[in-house]
Amino acid sequence: MFARKYLSMFLMLVFGITVFTGCSEDDEVMAPVPSTSKVIVTHASPDAPGVDVLVDNTIAATNLTFPNSVGYAELNSGTRNVKVNVTGTSTTALEANLNLAANKNYSVFAVNSVSAIEAIVLEDDLTAPASGKAHVRFIHLSPDAPAVDITLTDGTVVFGDYTFKEASAFTPLNAATYNLQVRLAGTSTVVLELPNIALTAGKIYTVFAKGFVAGTGTQALGAQIIVNN
């Protein structure tokens, strides 16, 4: 009896198979534990209003505004439907079906101008950085900006020649405070200064270019930093 019971448990946990052993009602039957994934959502559409985020038609976040993020949420793996609605309404600005693999992490960005709003989905490698290092990823999310380089002030290229919606891998950098510049790709023309970017050892960051080239106020060209761990 015990052998059959533990064989059944093993098959359920490893293969998701339910085995009927003819055991008595007193024997415990364990259901497979559902696998999960983690997802972070970022509002990166400069002229879009605040939005509500719904997962499988259940509200997960309300009044998410540009250029902010909702921290990682744990979801059951598989296909999940995500809607981005104008806050407080049933007007869906963006909808996507996400195929989430078990034990993976993802970032979802609502991008582009509101008239052409769309989603990009990236898998997040949250492997811990080596001692004294931080991991940094750059994403170009300014809809009307040309291709850019991210450089040090001496011109050393950290991330080179990125166009709208392109993303780098998470890249190890020494933990330090950096003065960075956004330059037109392949030139010395600086379009944006990014001073005092502090990278802490062991942390993982996403830096994205945001806003419009001629934007003002909250829609001005700039950069936003997400801490992924």
C-alpha positions in Angstrom: 0.0 0.0 0.0 2.7 2.5 1.0 4.7 1.6 -2.2 1.7 2.3 -4.4 0.9 5.6 -2.6 4.4 7.0 -3.0 4.7 5.8 -6.6 1.5 7.7 -7.3 2.8 10.9 -5.6 6.0 10.7 -7.6 4.3 10.3 -10.9 1.9 13.2 -10.1 4.7 15.6 -9.1 7.1 14.7 -11.9 4.8 14.0 -14.8 1.5 15.5 -13.8 -0.1 12.0 -14.0 -2.9 11.1 -11.7 -2.8 7.4 -10.8 -5.7 5.5 -9.4 -4.4 2.9 -7.0 -7.5 1.6 -5.4 -6.4 2.9 -2.1 -8.9 3.6 0.7 -10.5 7.0 1.3 -8.1 7.5 4.2 -5.1 7.6 1.8 -4.1 11.2 0.9 -4.2 12.2 -2.8 -2.0 15.1 -3.7 -2.7 17.3 -6.7 0.2 18.6 -8.8 1.5 22.0 -7.8 0.9 24.5 -10.6 4.0 26.1 -12.1 4.4 29.8 -12.0 6.1 32.7 -13.8 6.7 36.3 -12.8 5.7 39.4 -14.9 6.5 43.1 -14.5 4.5 45.6 -16.5 5.8 49.1 -17.5 3.8 52.0 -19.0 6.2 53.4 -21.6 3.8 55.2 -24.0 4.6 58.9 -23.5 1.3 60.4 -24.4 -1.0 57.6 -23.2 -3.2 58.3 -20.2 -3.1 56.3 -16.9 -4.2 52.7 -17.4 -5.5 49.7 -15.5 -3.8 46.3 -16.1 -6.0 43.2 -16.2 -4.8 39.6 -16.2 -7.4 37.1 -17.4 -10.0 39.9 -16.9 -9.0 40.4 -13.2 -7.6 43.8 -12.3 -3.9 43.5 -11.3 -3.0 47.2 -11.1 -4.9 50.5 -11.3 -3.9 54.0 -12.7 -0.5 53.0 -13.9 1.0 56.2 -15.4 3.9 56.9 -17.7 6.8 56.0 -17.2 6.1 53.8 -14.1 6.1 50.1 -13.5 4.1 47.5 -11.6 6.4 45.2 -9.6 6.8 41.5 -10.5 3.5 39.6 -10.1 3.5 35.8 -9.8 1.1 34.2 -12.4 0.3 30.6 -13.3 2.4 29.6 -16.2 0.8 29.0 -19.6 -1.2 31.4 -21.8 -2.4 34.5 -19.9 -4.4 37.3 -21.3 -3.3 40.8 -20.5 -5.4 43.9 -21.2 -4.4 47.5 -20.7 -7.5 49.7 -20.2 -7.8 53.4 -19.9 -8.1 53.9 -16.1 -11.6 53.5 -14.7 -13.1 52.4 -18.1 -13.7 49.3 -20.1 -11.8 50.9 -23.1 -9.0 48.5 -24.0 -6.0 50.3 -25.4 -3.9 47.2 -25.7 -4.4 43.4 -25.4 -1.9 40.6 -25.6 -1.8 36.9 -24.9 1.4 36.0 -23.1 2.9 32.5 -23.3 4.6 32.2 -19.9 7.1 29.4 -19.4 7.4 27.8 -16.0 9.8 29.5 -13.6 10.7 32.3 -16.1 10.6 36.1 -15.6 9.2 38.6 -18.1 8.9 42.3 -18.7 5.9 43.7 -20.6 6.2 47.3 -21.9 3.3 49.3 -23.4 5.2 51.4 -25.9 4.9 53.9 -28.8 2.6 56.9 -29.1 -0.9 56.3 -27.9 -2.2 56.3 -31.5 0.0 53.3 -32.3 0.4 51.7 -28.8 1.7 48.2 -28.8 3.4 45.7 -26.4 6.9 44.3 -26.4 7.6 41.3 -24.2 11.1 40.4 -23.0 12.4 37.5 -20.9 14.3 38.7 -17.9 17.5 36.8 -16.9 17.7 37.5 -13.2 20.8 35.4 -12.6 22.7 37.0 -9.7 25.7 39.2 -10.7 29.2 38.2 -9.8 30.9 39.8 -6.8 31.3 43.6 -7.3 29.2 43.6 -10.4 25.7 44.9 -11.4 23.7 43.7 -14.5 22.3 46.4 -16.7 20.0 46.2 -19.8 19.2 49.1 -22.1 16.0 49.4 -24.1 15.3 52.2 -26.7 11.7 53.2 -26.1 11.6 56.8 -27.4 9.2 56.5 -30.4 10.7 59.3 -32.5 14.3 59.2 -31.5 16.9 58.0 -34.0 19.4 55.2 -33.3 21.5 56.0 -30.2 24.7 54.9 -28.4 24.9 54.9 -24.6 28.5 56.1 -23.7 30.7 57.2 -20.9 31.6 60.9 -21.0 34.9 60.0 -22.7 33.0 58.4 -25.6 33.5 54.8 -24.6 30.4 52.9 -25.9 28.5 50.9 -23.3 25.5 50.1 -25.5 25.9 50.7 -29.2 23.5 51.5 -32.1 20.1 50.8 -30.6 17.0 51.7 -32.6 13.4 52.1 -31.3 12.2 48.9 -29.5 15.7 47.3 -29.5 16.9 45.9 -26.2 20.3 44.7 -25.0 21.0 41.6 -22.9 21.7 42.1 -19.2 25.3 43.2 -19.2 27.7 43.0 -16.3 29.2 46.3 -15.2 31.4 47.2 -12.3 29.4 48.6 -9.4 30.0 52.3 -9.4 28.4 55.7 -10.1 28.5 56.6 -13.8 28.0 59.7 -15.8 26.5 58.5 -19.0 25.5 60.1 -22.3 23.0 59.3 -25.0 24.6 60.1 -28.4 23.4 59.8 -31.9 24.7 56.4 -33.0 28.2 56.5 -34.4 28.7 60.2 -33.6 29.9 62.4 -30.8 26.6 64.4 -30.8 25.2 64.2 -27.3 21.4 64.4 -27.1 21.0 63.6 -23.4 23.1 63.6 -20.3 22.6 60.9 -17.7 24.6 62.0 -14.7 25.1 60.1 -11.4 23.7 56.7 -12.4 24.5 54.6 -9.3 24.9 50.9 -9.8 24.9 48.8 -6.7 26.8 45.4 -6.5 24.4 42.5 -6.8 21.5 44.5 -8.3 19.9 44.1 -11.8 18.7 47.1 -13.7 16.8 48.0 -16.8 17.4 51.5 -18.2 15.1 52.7 -21.0 15.0 55.8 -23.1 11.6 57.4 -22.8 9.6 60.3 -24.1 9.7 62.3 -27.3 12.6 64.1 -28.8 10.6 67.4 -28.8 8.5 66.5 -25.8 8.2 68.7 -22.8 7.3 68.0 -19.1 6.7 64.3 -18.4 6.9 63.6 -22.1 10.4 65.0 -22.5 13.2 62.8 -23.8 14.9 61.1 -20.8 15.7 57.8 -19.2 14.0 55.7 -16.6 15.6 53.0 -14.4 13.8 49.8 -13.2 15.4 47.7 -10.5 14.6 44.1 -11.4 15.6 42.5 -8.2 
